[in-house]
Amino acid sequence: MSTFFKELKERKVIKAIISYAVVTFVIMQLVEILFPIFELPTWTSKFVILLLLISFPIVLFISWTFDFSRDGIRKEKSNTSNMAVVVIIGLVVSFIIYRIVFNNNNAHIQLDNKYLAILPFNNFSKNPGDEYLSDGMTEDITMQLAKIKDLNVISRTSVMQYKEEKKNIKKIANELGVNFILEGSVRRVNENIRVVTQLIDASLDKHIWSESYDTDINGLLNVHKTISEVIAEKLLGNLTKEEKQSLQSFSTKSHNAHNHYIIAKNLVDRGLSADKYDFLEQAISELINAIKLDDNFVEAYSLLVEAHLLSYWISYDRTPQRLEKAKEILDKVRNKGQGNPFYHRSQGLYHYWGFRNYALALQEFDKALEINPNYADVLETKAYIFRRLGKYSEAIELFQRAKALNPNSYGIYNQIVYTQLRTGQHDGVKEEIENGITKSVDNVSLRLAKIWVELEQSGNINVAINSINELYQITGSEIILPVMFDFYLTNGNMKLAEETAKKIPNAITLNRQYYMYKPITKNMALGIVFHKQSRYSERDSYLIPEIEIIKQKLLKNPGDHELHRRLGIAYAYIGKNTEAIFELRLAVSMLDIGVDALYGPFYLYSLAEVNNLIGNKAESKRIIDRLVQLEAGIFNYDYEKSWRWKS
């Protein structure tokens, strides 16, 4: 054997192997860097690898047989048996490498927790109007892969924030908490579409797989399915028959219908973030168009139901007719929707937002999660229900799971912080606030939460006033004004309270106010501040019109508990005591703490405020004592220091 290795050295075979290995390494680095840039298909890189493998035994044969020197090429005397051994070794090595590279398609990366983010696909088409193609690619691959139980797929809401943003892959992966990232582009030229995509190991910033697909507009949806299946197999290995079927199932074959759906999806998201009701109406119009093109498009029906229910829930249109529209759609697609997570979510929202039937809602949400374990929106909505049922620790756990799948949603941070504040759990709250603020530097609600935490811990209203004034100067946000008004009244500064009241809008955003849930419009605020100063004629000039506005709204939205609460408070401040107590008791009965442990206490709080105002001090104290005993009443500061308890 030593003679054989001596002969290998003399014939410069070892030197040839080392040189060939170096050249191969350089070529492969160039392939990995340059081929994706030029959008070359995957088979081209495989072809180069094959060529290098085939060449290896040939190089061994040539280096054994010929001597390359300055004097030229000279054929060596050859030991046939040894030469055969060398060639066989070359073939075996090439075959082993071939098996590793080409026959390992089903091998998967060995990690216990695989978190994947599908970044927004770039639109490389000349027409900006083709943006829906790239948005649709992101939406659909995310939606498809989220069905796989062993794969944690980051929500579309979080990844869309990186659209048009140039960030290092490792930085994005760190912000999202993922191991892997899929990115790509869509380019349309007339009816021809090229999709280029690549899977990246984020920890190594290394390409695992890349491919390009050429299709036309009608074949684009099939590309979504193909990419989803390839990615799932790359990360998990062999898929079950059921998993493959779920990845291949898609509820529409109409590209145009799908286009309307993607536009509607964006409109619903924008409507929620910007509090724009007209966005919901536009979304409904887009979804109706989608359904006209494909009457079997379950996702479009489901989103249409959600848009109607959302209008009802946020009191944009809290009429029975709006609920009936949602029910008609759900009934129409009941058979088609079985087994579709979007349908089960919309059915759950119908029970929850329409009737507060938590049991039926949770049943539907669990069905959705069985099909799509990565459905962050459903996890978050389940958390809301658990919180309303008084299960706060379970709610926080669900919020944390949703946050892992939707890490850029500052709204989830809001909910975690708010839930902890309500239960008096201040440990870790400031860290949660700071982490949430990094996700949205403009976030007002988290910065308000920070002020409330400091106020509850210190009880120093002057420090809180300074902080909230600074926040208002920075943001100019109207949602801060009712809180400022509350602080000024508590501090007894009527002049600044009046100035602030005049800036408050008369339309309450989504019928809610951050960290207060105390219904204060401009009319209400001015009426209260004038009442506190015994300026009764000025008080009535604002509160009487406010009462008429609320009554008109109740005619359009009968059964709106929030409107009854506002009406009761307004009556109390103009001295209509009987009417005030009636309206407040009515509101409390509609949102009893047994029905809603989260917001029910605020209705009791308003009833206590009104009883205190009209002189029923004992009844007011009885209600406050009851609130104090609750696991999550309202902020402790309100019990002790609020202007509502000062005569």
C-alpha positions as CSV (number, residue, x, y, z in Angstrom):
1,M,0.0,0.0,0.0
2,S,2.9,2.3,0.8
3,T,4.3,1.6,-2.7
4,F,0.9,2.6,-4.2
5,F,0.8,6.0,-2.3
6,K,4.5,6.6,-3.2
7,E,3.5,6.1,-6.9
8,L,0.5,8.4,-6.5
9,K,2.9,11.1,-5.2
10,E,5.5,10.5,-7.9
11,R,2.9,10.7,-10.7
12,K,1.6,14.0,-9.1
13,V,-1.9,12.6,-8.7
14,I,-2.3,14.0,-5.1
15,K,-1.2,17.4,-6.4
16,A,-3.8,17.1,-9.1
17,I,-6.5,16.2,-6.6
18,I,-5.7,19.2,-4.4
19,S,-5.6,21.6,-7.5
20,Y,-8.9,20.2,-8.8
21,A,-10.5,20.6,-5.3
22,V,-9.4,24.3,-5.2
23,V,-10.7,25.0,-8.7
24,T,-14.0,23.2,-8.0
25,F,-14.5,25.3,-4.8
26,V,-13.9,28.6,-6.7
27,I,-16.3,27.5,-9.5
28,M,-19.0,26.6,-7.0
29,Q,-18.7,29.9,-5.1
30,L,-19.1,31.7,-8.4
31,V,-22.2,29.6,-9.3
32,E,-23.8,30.3,-5.9
33,I,-23.2,34.0,-6.2
34,L,-23.8,34.7,-10.0
35,F,-26.4,32.3,-11.1
36,P,-29.2,33.7,-8.9
37,I,-28.3,37.3,-10.0
38,F,-28.7,36.4,-13.6
39,E,-31.9,34.4,-12.7
40,L,-30.6,31.2,-14.2
41,P,-32.8,28.2,-13.5
42,T,-31.7,25.6,-11.0
43,W,-30.8,23.0,-13.6
44,T,-27.9,25.1,-14.8
45,S,-26.1,24.9,-11.5
46,K,-26.9,21.2,-11.3
47,F,-25.4,20.8,-14.7
48,V,-22.1,22.5,-13.6
49,I,-21.9,20.2,-10.5
50,L,-22.5,17.1,-12.7
51,L,-19.8,18.3,-15.1
52,L,-17.3,18.7,-12.3
53,L,-18.2,15.2,-10.9
54,I,-17.8,13.5,-14.2
55,S,-14.5,15.3,-14.8
56,F,-13.0,14.1,-11.5
57,P,-12.2,10.5,-12.5
58,I,-11.0,11.8,-15.9
59,V,-8.5,14.2,-14.2
60,L,-7.2,11.2,-12.0
61,F,-6.8,9.1,-15.1
62,I,-4.9,11.9,-17.0
63,S,-2.7,12.8,-14.0
64,W,-1.8,9.1,-13.6
65,T,-1.1,8.5,-17.2
66,F,0.7,11.7,-18.3
67,D,3.4,13.8,-16.7
68,F,3.0,17.5,-17.3
69,S,6.4,19.3,-17.0
70,R,8.3,22.2,-18.5
71,D,9.7,19.7,-21.1
72,G,6.2,19.0,-22.3
73,I,3.7,16.2,-21.9
74,R,5.2,12.7,-21.5
75,K,3.3,9.5,-21.2
76,E,4.2,7.5,-18.1
77,K,4.7,3.7,-18.0
78,S,1.5,2.6,-16.4
79,N,0.7,-0.2,-13.9
80,T,-2.7,-1.2,-15.3
81,S,-4.0,-2.6,-12.0
82,N,-3.0,0.5,-10.0
83,M,-4.4,2.8,-12.7
84,A,-7.7,1.0,-12.4
85,V,-7.7,1.5,-8.6
86,V,-7.2,5.2,-9.1
87,V,-10.1,5.5,-11.6
88,I,-12.4,3.4,-9.4
89,I,-11.6,5.6,-6.4
90,G,-12.4,8.7,-8.5
91,L,-15.7,7.1,-9.6
92,V,-16.7,6.1,-6.1
93,V,-15.9,9.6,-4.7
94,S,-17.9,11.2,-7.5
95,F,-20.8,8.8,-6.9
96,I,-20.8,9.6,-3.2
97,I,-20.9,13.3,-3.8
98,Y,-23.6,12.8,-6.4
99,R,-25.8,10.9,-3.9
100,I,-25.3,13.7,-1.3
101,V,-26.1,16.5,-3.7
102,F,-28.7,15.1,-6.0
103,N,-30.4,12.2,-4.2
104,N,-31.0,14.1,-1.0
105,N,-34.0,16.0,-2.1
106,N,-36.1,14.5,0.7
107,A,-33.5,15.1,3.4
108,H,-34.5,17.9,5.7
109,I,-32.7,20.2,7.9
110,Q,-32.5,18.9,11.5
111,L,-33.9,21.6,13.7
112,D,-36.5,21.1,16.4
113,N,-38.3,24.4,15.6
114,K,-38.4,25.7,12.1
115,Y,-39.6,29.3,11.7
116,L,-40.0,30.5,8.2
117,A,-40.8,34.0,6.8
118,I,-41.9,34.6,3.2
119,L,-40.8,38.1,2.5
120,P,-42.8,40.3,0.1
121,F,-42.0,39.3,-3.4
122,N,-40.5,42.1,-5.5
123,N,-42.5,43.4,-8.5
124,F,-39.9,43.7,-11.3
125,S,-42.6,44.4,-13.9
126,K,-42.5,47.7,-15.7
127,N,-46.1,48.3,-14.8
128,P,-46.6,49.3,-11.1
129,G,-50.2,48.0,-11.5
130,D,-48.8,44.4,-11.5
131,E,-48.0,44.8,-7.8
132,Y,-50.9,42.5,-7.0
133,L,-49.0,39.7,-8.7
134,S,-46.1,39.9,-6.2
135,D,-48.4,40.6,-3.3
136,G,-50.5,37.5,-4.2
137,M,-47.4,35.4,-4.4
138,T,-46.5,36.3,-0.8
139,E,-50.0,35.9,0.5
140,D,-50.6,32.5,-1.1
141,I,-47.3,30.8,-0.3
142,T,-47.7,32.0,3.3
143,M,-51.3,30.8,3.4
144,Q,-50.4,27.4,1.9
145,L,-47.3,26.7,4.1
146,A,-49.1,27.8,7.3
147,K,-51.2,24.6,6.9
148,I,-48.2,22.4,7.8
149,K,-48.2,21.6,11.5
150,D,-44.4,21.2,12.0
151,L,-43.6,24.5,10.3
152,N,-44.0,27.8,12.0
153,V,-44.8,30.4,9.3
154,I,-44.7,34.1,10.1
155,S,-47.9,36.0,9.5
156,R,-48.3,38.0,6.3
157,T,-49.0,41.1,8.5
158,S,-45.5,41.0,9.9
159,V,-43.6,40.3,6.7
160,M,-45.4,42.9,4.6
161,Q,-43.7,45.6,6.6
162,Y,-40.4,44.7,4.8
163,K,-41.9,45.6,1.4
164,E,-39.6,48.1,-0.4
165,E,-37.3,48.0,2.6
166,K,-33.7,47.2,2.0
167,K,-32.4,45.3,5.1
168,N,-29.8,42.6,5.6
169,I,-31.3,39.1,5.6
170,K,-29.7,38.3,9.0
171,K,-31.2,41.5,10.5
172,I,-34.7,40.6,9.2
173,A,-34.4,37.1,10.4
174,N,-33.4,38.3,13.9
175,E,-36.3,40.8,14.0
176,L,-38.8,38.1,13.0
177,G,-37.2,35.3,15.0
178,V,-36.9,32.9,12.1
179,N,-34.4,30.3,10.9
180,F,-35.3,30.5,7.2
181,I,-36.4,33.1,4.7
182,L,-38.0,32.7,1.3
183,E,-37.6,35.7,-1.0
184,G,-38.3,36.2,-4.7
185,S,-39.5,38.4,-7.5
186,V,-42.2,38.4,-10.2
187,R,-41.6,39.9,-13.6
188,R,-44.3,40.3,-16.2
189,V,-43.7,41.0,-19.9
190,N,-47.0,41.0,-21.8
191,E,-48.6,37.6,-20.9
192,N,-45.3,36.0,-19.9
193,I,-44.4,35.8,-16.2
194,R,-41.2,34.8,-14.7
195,V,-41.1,34.0,-10.9
196,V,-37.6,33.7,-9.3
197,T,-37.4,32.5,-5.7
198,Q,-34.8,31.3,-3.3
199,L,-34.7,29.7,0.2
200,I,-32.1,31.0,2.6
201,D,-30.7,29.6,5.8
202,A,-30.8,32.8,7.8
203,S,-28.3,31.7,10.4
204,L,-25.6,31.1,7.7
205,D,-27.0,33.6,5.2
206,K,-26.6,30.8,2.7
207,H,-28.8,29.8,-0.2
208,I,-30.4,26.4,0.3
209,W,-32.4,26.3,-2.9
210,S,-33.3,28.5,-5.8
211,E,-35.5,28.1,-8.9
212,S,-37.2,30.2,-11.6
213,Y,-40.5,29.4,-13.2
214,D,-41.9,30.7,-16.5
215,T,-45.6,30.7,-16.9
216,D,-48.5,32.8,-18.1
217,I,-51.1,34.6,-16.1
218,N,-53.4,31.5,-16.0
219,G,-50.7,29.2,-14.7
220,L,-49.4,31.5,-11.9
221,L,-51.6,29.9,-9.2
222,N,-49.9,26.6,-9.9
223,V,-46.5,28.1,-9.3
224,H,-47.7,29.1,-5.8
225,K,-48.5,25.5,-5.1
226,T,-45.3,24.1,-6.6
227,I,-43.1,26.5,-4.6
228,S,-45.0,25.7,-1.4
229,E,-44.5,21.9,-1.8
230,V,-40.8,22.2,-2.6
231,I,-40.2,24.5,0.4
232,A,-42.1,22.2,2.8
233,E,-40.1,19.2,1.5
234,K,-36.8,21.0,1.8
235,L,-37.4,21.9,5.4
236,L,-39.3,18.8,6.6
237,G,-38.5,16.0,4.3
238,N,-41.2,13.6,3.0
239,L,-44.7,15.0,3.5
240,T,-47.7,12.9,4.4
241,K,-50.4,12.4,1.8
242,E,-52.7,14.7,3.7
243,E,-50.1,17.5,3.8
244,K,-49.5,17.2,0.1
245,Q,-53.2,17.4,-0.6
246,S,-53.6,20.5,1.6
247,L,-50.7,22.2,-0.2
248,Q,-52.3,21.5,-3.6
249,S,-55.8,22.6,-2.6
250,F,-56.7,26.2,-3.5
251,S,-60.2,27.6,-3.5
252,T,-60.0,29.4,-6.8
253,K,-58.6,28.8,-10.3
254,S,-59.5,32.3,-11.5
255,H,-56.6,34.6,-11.5
256,N,-58.8,37.7,-11.8
257,A,-61.0,36.6,-8.8
258,H,-57.8,36.1,-6.8
259,N,-56.7,39.6,-7.8
260,H,-59.8,41.2,-6.4
261,Y,-59.4,39.1,-3.2
262,I,-55.8,40.4,-2.6
263,I,-56.9,44.0,-3.1
264,A,-59.7,43.4,-0.6
265,K,-57.4,41.9,1.9
266,N,-55.1,44.9,1.8
267,L,-58.1,47.2,2.1
268,V,-59.4,45.4,5.3
269,D,-55.9,45.6,6.8
270,R,-55.6,49.3,5.9
271,G,-59.1,50.0,7.3
272,L,-58.2,48.6,10.7
273,S,-54.9,50.4,10.9
274,A,-56.2,53.7,9.7
275,D,-59.7,53.5,11.2
276,K,-61.1,54.2,7.7
277,Y,-64.6,52.8,7.4
278,D,-64.8,53.5,3.6
279,F,-61.9,51.0,3.2
280,L,-64.3,48.3,4.5
281,E,-66.9,49.3,1.9
282,Q,-64.3,49.2,-0.9
283,A,-63.2,45.8,0.3
284,I,-66.8,44.5,0.2
285,S,-67.1,45.8,-3.4
286,E,-63.9,44.0,-4.4
287,L,-65.0,40.7,-2.8
288,I,-68.4,40.9,-4.6
289,N,-66.5,41.2,-7.9
290,A,-64.3,38.2,-6.9
291,I,-67.3,36.0,-6.2
292,K,-68.9,37.0,-9.5
293,L,-65.9,35.6,-11.2
294,D,-65.7,32.4,-9.1
295,D,-68.8,31.4,-7.2
296,N,-66.8,28.7,-5.3
297,F,-64.2,31.1,-3.9
298,V,-64.5,30.2,-0.2
299,E,-61.7,32.6,1.0
300,A,-63.5,35.5,-0.7
301,Y,-66.8,34.6,0.9
302,S,-65.1,34.3,4.3
303,L,-63.4,37.7,4.0
304,L,-66.7,39.2,2.9
305,V,-68.3,37.9,6.1
306,E,-65.4,39.3,8.1
307,A,-65.8,42.8,6.5
308,H,-69.6,42.8,7.4
309,L,-69.0,41.6,10.9
310,L,-66.2,44.1,11.5
311,S,-68.5,46.9,10.5
312,Y,-70.9,45.7,13.1
313,W,-68.4,45.0,15.9
314,I,-66.7,48.5,15.7
315,S,-70.2,50.1,15.6
316,Y,-69.7,51.5,12.1
317,D,-73.0,49.8,11.3
318,R,-74.4,48.0,14.3
319,T,-77.8,47.0,12.7
320,P,-79.4,43.6,12.5
321,Q,-79.3,43.9,8.7
322,R,-75.5,43.9,8.8
323,L,-75.5,40.7,10.8
324,E,-78.1,39.1,8.5
325,K,-75.9,39.8,5.5
326,A,-73.1,37.9,7.2
327,K,-75.3,35.0,8.0
328,E,-76.7,34.7,4.5
329,I,-73.2,34.4,3.1
330,L,-72.2,31.8,5.7
331,D,-75.2,29.7,5.0
332,K,-74.6,29.9,1.3
333,V,-71.1,28.4,1.5
334,R,-71.6,26.1,4.5
335,N,-71.0,22.9,2.6
336,K,-68.1,24.3,0.6
337,G,-66.5,25.9,3.6
338,Q,-66.1,22.7,5.7
339,G,-62.4,22.1,6.2
340,N,-61.4,25.6,5.2
341,P,-59.7,27.5,8.0
342,F,-60.9,30.9,6.7
343,Y,-64.5,29.7,6.7
344,H,-64.3,28.4,10.2
345,R,-62.7,31.6,11.4
346,S,-65.5,33.7,9.8
347,Q,-68.1,31.4,11.4
348,G,-66.4,31.9,14.7
349,L,-66.4,35.7,14.3
350,Y,-70.1,35.5,13.6
351,H,-70.8,33.9,16.9
352,Y,-68.3,36.1,18.8
353,W,-68.8,39.6,17.2
354,G,-72.5,39.1,16.5
355,F,-73.7,37.4,19.7
356,R,-70.9,37.0,22.1
357,N,-71.5,33.3,22.0
358,Y,-68.0,32.3,23.1
359,A,-68.6,28.6,23.2
360,L,-69.6,28.3,19.6
361,A,-66.9,30.8,18.5
362,L,-64.1,28.8,20.3
363,Q,-65.4,25.6,18.7
364,E,-65.0,27.1,15.2
365,F,-61.6,28.7,16.0
366,D,-60.3,25.3,17.1
367,K,-61.4,23.8,13.8
368,A,-59.5,26.5,12.0
369,L,-56.4,25.8,14.1
370,E,-56.6,22.1,13.4
371,I,-56.3,22.8,9.7
372,N,-53.9,25.8,10.0
373,P,-51.9,25.6,13.3
374,N,-50.1,28.8,12.3
375,Y,-53.2,30.9,12.1
376,A,-52.0,33.9,14.2
377,D,-55.2,35.8,13.8
378,V,-57.2,33.0,15.2
379,L,-54.8,32.5,18.2
380,E,-55.1,36.2,18.9
381,T,-58.9,36.2,18.7
382,K,-59.1,33.2,21.0
383,A,-57.0,35.2,23.5
384,Y,-59.6,38.0,23.3
385,I,-62.3,35.5,24.2
386,F,-60.4,34.0,27.1
387,R,-59.8,37.4,28.5
388,R,-63.5,38.3,28.3
389,L,-64.1,35.0,30.2
390,G,-61.7,36.1,32.9
391,K,-59.0,33.6,31.9
392,Y,-56.2,36.2,31.8
393,S,-53.1,33.9,32.2
394,E,-54.5,31.7,29.4
395,A,-55.1,34.8,27.3
396,I,-51.5,36.0,27.7
397,E,-50.2,32.6,26.7
398,L,-52.2,32.7,23.5
399,F,-51.1,36.3,22.8
400,Q,-47.5,35.2,23.2
401,R,-48.0,32.3,20.7
402,A,-49.6,34.7,18.3
403,K,-46.7,37.1,18.8
404,A,-44.2,34.4,17.8
405,L,-46.0,34.0,14.5
406,N,-46.7,37.7,14.0
407,P,-43.7,39.4,15.7
408,N,-44.1,42.8,14.0
409,S,-47.7,43.3,15.1
410,Y,-47.4,46.0,17.7
411,G,-51.2,45.4,18.4
412,I,-50.3,42.1,20.1
413,Y,-47.8,43.9,22.3
414,N,-50.6,46.3,23.2
415,Q,-52.9,43.5,24.2
416,I,-50.2,41.7,26.3
417,V,-49.4,45.0,28.1
418,Y,-53.0,45.9,28.6
419,T,-53.9,42.5,30.0
420,Q,-51.0,42.6,32.4
421,L,-51.9,46.1,33.6
422,R,-55.5,45.1,34.2
423,T,-54.4,42.2,36.4
424,G,-51.8,44.3,38.2
425,Q,-48.9,42.3,36.8
426,H,-46.2,45.0,36.3
427,D,-43.3,42.6,36.0
428,G,-41.9,42.6,32.5
429,V,-44.4,45.2,31.3
430,K,-41.9,47.9,30.6
431,E,-39.7,45.5,28.6
432,E,-42.8,44.4,26.6
433,I,-43.6,48.0,25.9
434,E,-40.1,48.8,24.7
435,N,-40.0,45.8,22.5
436,G,-43.3,46.7,21.0
437,I,-42.3,50.3,20.4
438,T,-39.4,49.1,18.3
439,K,-41.9,47.5,16.0
440,S,-43.6,50.8,15.4
441,V,-41.9,54.0,16.5
442,D,-45.1,55.9,15.9
443,N,-47.1,53.7,18.2
444,V,-49.2,55.9,20.5
445,S,-51.0,53.3,22.5
446,L,-47.9,51.6,23.8
447,R,-46.4,55.0,24.8
448,L,-49.7,55.8,26.6
449,A,-49.4,52.4,28.4
450,K,-45.9,53.4,29.5
451,I,-47.4,56.6,31.1
452,W,-50.1,54.5,32.8
453,V,-47.6,52.1,34.2
454,E,-45.6,54.9,35.7
455,L,-48.7,56.6,37.1
456,E,-50.0,53.5,38.7
457,Q,-46.7,52.8,40.3
458,S,-45.9,56.3,41.5
459,G,-49.3,58.0,41.8
460,N,-47.7,61.2,40.7
461,I,-50.2,62.9,38.3
462,N,-47.9,65.9,37.6
463,V,-45.2,63.5,36.1
464,A,-47.9,61.8,34.1
465,I,-49.1,65.2,32.8
466,N,-45.6,66.2,31.7
467,S,-45.2,62.8,29.9
468,I,-48.5,63.0,28.1
469,N,-47.9,66.6,27.0
470,E,-44.5,65.6,25.6
471,L,-46.2,62.7,23.8
472,Y,-48.8,64.9,22.3
473,Q,-46.2,67.4,21.1
474,I,-44.3,64.6,19.4
475,T,-47.3,62.8,17.8
476,G,-50.2,65.3,17.6
477,S,-52.5,62.3,18.0
478,E,-56.1,63.0,18.9
479,I,-56.5,59.8,20.8
480,I,-54.2,61.3,23.5
481,L,-56.6,64.2,24.2
482,P,-59.2,62.4,26.3
483,V,-56.4,61.1,28.6
484,M,-54.9,64.6,28.9
485,F,-58.4,65.9,29.7
486,D,-58.8,63.2,32.4
487,F,-55.4,64.1,34.0
488,Y,-56.1,67.9,34.0
489,L,-59.4,67.4,35.7
490,T,-57.9,65.1,38.3
491,N,-55.2,67.7,38.9
492,G,-57.9,70.4,39.2
493,N,-56.6,72.5,36.3
494,M,-59.9,73.6,34.8
495,K,-58.3,76.1,32.4
496,L,-56.1,73.4,30.6
497,A,-58.9,70.9,30.9
498,E,-61.2,73.2,28.9
499,E,-58.5,74.0,26.3
500,T,-57.9,70.3,25.9
501,A,-61.7,69.5,25.7
502,K,-62.0,71.9,22.7
503,K,-59.5,69.9,20.7
504,I,-61.2,66.5,21.3
505,P,-63.1,65.3,18.2
506,N,-66.8,64.5,18.5
507,A,-66.4,61.2,16.7
508,I,-64.8,58.6,19.0
509,T,-62.5,56.4,17.0
510,L,-63.9,52.9,16.7
511,N,-66.1,53.7,19.8
512,R,-63.0,53.1,21.9
513,Q,-60.3,55.2,23.6
514,Y,-56.9,53.8,24.4
515,Y,-56.4,52.8,28.1
516,M,-59.5,54.7,29.2
517,Y,-62.7,53.2,27.9
518,K,-64.4,56.3,29.2
519,P,-66.7,57.8,26.6
520,I,-65.5,61.4,26.1
521,T,-66.4,63.4,23.0
522,K,-65.8,67.1,22.7
523,N,-69.5,67.9,23.7
524,M,-69.2,65.5,26.6
525,A,-65.9,66.9,27.8
526,L,-66.9,70.5,27.6
527,G,-70.2,69.7,29.4
528,I,-68.3,68.0,32.2
529,V,-65.7,70.7,32.7
530,F,-68.5,73.4,32.7
531,H,-70.5,71.4,35.2
532,K,-67.4,71.2,37.5
533,Q,-67.2,75.0,37.4
534,S,-71.0,75.4,37.9
535,R,-71.4,77.0,34.5
536,Y,-74.7,75.2,33.9
537,S,-76.0,77.1,30.9
538,E,-72.8,76.5,29.0
539,R,-72.9,72.8,30.2
540,D,-76.4,72.3,28.8
541,S,-75.5,73.9,25.5
542,Y,-73.1,71.0,24.9
543,L,-74.7,68.1,26.7
544,I,-78.2,68.5,25.3
545,P,-77.1,68.4,21.7
546,E,-74.9,65.4,22.6
547,I,-77.9,63.6,24.0
548,E,-79.8,64.2,20.7
549,I,-76.8,62.9,18.7
550,I,-76.7,59.7,20.8
551,K,-80.5,59.1,20.5
552,Q,-80.2,59.4,16.7
553,K,-77.4,56.9,16.6
554,L,-79.5,54.5,18.8
555,L,-82.3,54.7,16.2
556,K,-79.8,53.4,13.6
557,N,-78.0,51.0,16.0
558,P,-80.5,49.7,18.5
559,G,-78.9,47.6,21.2
560,D,-75.5,49.4,21.2
561,H,-74.5,49.1,24.9
562,E,-71.8,51.8,24.4
563,L,-74.4,54.3,23.2
564,H,-76.6,53.6,26.2
565,R,-73.6,54.2,28.6
566,R,-72.8,57.5,27.0
567,L,-76.5,58.5,27.1
568,G,-76.7,57.7,30.8
569,I,-73.6,59.7,31.6
570,A,-74.9,62.7,29.7
571,Y,-78.2,62.6,31.4
572,A,-76.5,62.5,34.8
573,Y,-74.5,65.7,34.2
574,I,-77.7,67.7,33.3
575,G,-79.6,66.4,36.3
576,K,-81.9,63.8,34.7
577,N,-81.1,61.3,37.4
578,T,-83.8,58.7,36.8
579,E,-83.0,58.5,33.1
580,A,-79.3,58.3,33.8
581,I,-79.6,55.4,36.2
582,F,-82.0,53.6,33.8
583,E,-79.6,53.9,30.8
584,L,-76.5,52.9,32.9
585,R,-78.3,49.8,34.3
586,L,-79.4,48.9,30.8
587,A,-75.8,49.2,29.5
588,V,-74.5,47.1,32.5
589,S,-77.1,44.4,31.8
590,M,-76.1,44.3,28.2
591,L,-72.4,44.0,29.0
592,D,-72.4,42.3,32.4
593,I,-69.1,41.2,33.8
594,G,-70.4,37.6,33.5
595,V,-70.6,38.2,29.8
596,D,-67.5,40.3,29.4
597,A,-65.0,40.3,32.3
598,L,-62.7,42.6,30.3
599,Y,-65.0,45.6,29.5
600,G,-67.9,44.8,31.8
601,P,-66.1,46.5,34.8
602,F,-66.0,49.8,32.9
603,Y,-69.7,49.8,32.7
604,L,-70.0,49.2,36.4
605,Y,-67.5,52.0,36.9
606,S,-69.6,54.4,34.9
607,L,-72.7,53.3,37.0
608,A,-70.6,54.1,40.1
609,E,-69.6,57.4,38.7
610,V,-73.2,58.4,38.0
611,N,-74.4,57.3,41.4
612,N,-71.7,59.3,43.0
613,L,-72.6,62.3,40.9
614,I,-76.3,62.3,41.9
615,G,-75.6,61.7,45.6
616,N,-76.0,58.0,45.9
617,K,-72.7,57.6,47.7
618,A,-73.4,54.3,49.4
619,E,-74.4,52.6,46.1
620,S,-71.4,54.1,44.4
621,K,-69.1,52.7,47.1
622,R,-70.8,49.3,47.0
623,I,-70.0,49.1,43.2
624,I,-66.4,50.3,43.7
625,D,-65.9,47.7,46.4
626,R,-67.1,45.0,44.1
627,L,-64.7,46.2,41.3
628,V,-61.8,46.1,43.7
629,Q,-62.5,42.4,44.4
630,L,-62.3,41.5,40.7
631,E,-59.1,39.9,39.4
632,A,-59.1,42.5,36.6
633,G,-61.3,45.5,37.5
634,I,-59.9,48.7,36.0
635,F,-56.7,50.6,36.6
636,N,-56.1,51.1,40.4
637,Y,-55.4,54.8,39.9
638,D,-59.0,55.4,38.9
639,Y,-60.3,54.1,42.2
640,E,-58.4,56.5,44.4
641,K,-57.5,59.7,42.5
642,S,-60.0,60.3,39.7
643,W,-61.9,63.6,39.5
644,R,-65.1,61.4,39.3
645,W,-65.1,60.9,43.0
646,K,-64.5,64.5,44.0
647,S,-67.5,66.5,45.0
